[in-house]
Amino acid sequence: MVHNVTPIIGLTPFDYESITVADSAIGLTAAKYLDAEHAEMTLETAQIRYRLDGTNPTSSEGHPVEVGDLIILNSAAQIAGFKAIRTGSTSGVLKVTYFH
């Protein structure tokens, strides 16, 4: 498989984390995104749902994300407000890179 990587002009990756999205809503790690202006995430393992307004999503409410999808957050407010939850019995895993 070939991955096309698009450069983020003017931004530098500075941190990374892997987050397990289980049956309770979870946000990103504040200590990791403290100086972030942009974040990119890919989903592995299982479908999830997310919200950006700081409200917890449910297994049936929020934006659905399928395995392999890319989520791009373009502001500190979106990053801080991100919350996700799995939709089924299998937890999803988000691979997150932070940029500043």
ZIJOWO-V273321 format. One record per pair of residues at least 12 apart in sequence whose C-alpha atoms are under 7 Angstrom apart, sorted by the first residue. I is the first residue (numbers start at 0). J is the second residue. Records with the same first field share a line. If there is no record, write none. Layout:
I = J, J
This chain:
10 = 98, 99
11 = 98, 99
12 = 96, 97, 98, 99
13 = 97, 98, 99
14 = 31, 96, 97
15 = 95, 96, 97
16 = 94, 95, 96
17 = 92, 93, 94, 95
18 = 92, 93, 94
19 = 90, 91, 92, 93
20 = 83, 84, 85, 90, 91, 92
21 = 84, 85, 90, 91
22 = 84, 85
23 = 84
24 = 55, 56, 82, 83, 84
25 = 82, 83, 84
26 = 81, 82, 83
27 = 81
32 = 97
34 = 99
35 = 75, 97, 98, 99
36 = 73, 74, 75, 98, 99
37 = 72, 73, 74, 97, 98, 99
38 = 71, 72, 73, 95, 96, 97, 98
39 = 69, 70, 71, 72, 95, 96, 97
40 = 69, 70, 71, 93, 94, 95, 96
41 = 67, 68, 69, 70, 93, 94, 95
42 = 66, 67, 68, 69, 91, 92, 93, 94
43 = 66, 67, 91, 92, 93
44 = 66, 90, 91, 92
45 = 66, 89, 90, 91
46 = 64, 65, 66, 85, 86, 91
47 = 63, 64, 65, 83, 84, 85, 86, 91
48 = 61, 62, 63, 64, 83, 84, 85, 86
49 = 61, 62, 63, 81, 82, 83, 84
50 = 62, 81, 82, 83
51 = 77, 80, 81, 82
52 = 80, 81
53 = 80, 81, 82
55 = 82
56 = 82, 83, 84
57 = 84
58 = 84, 85, 86
59 = 86
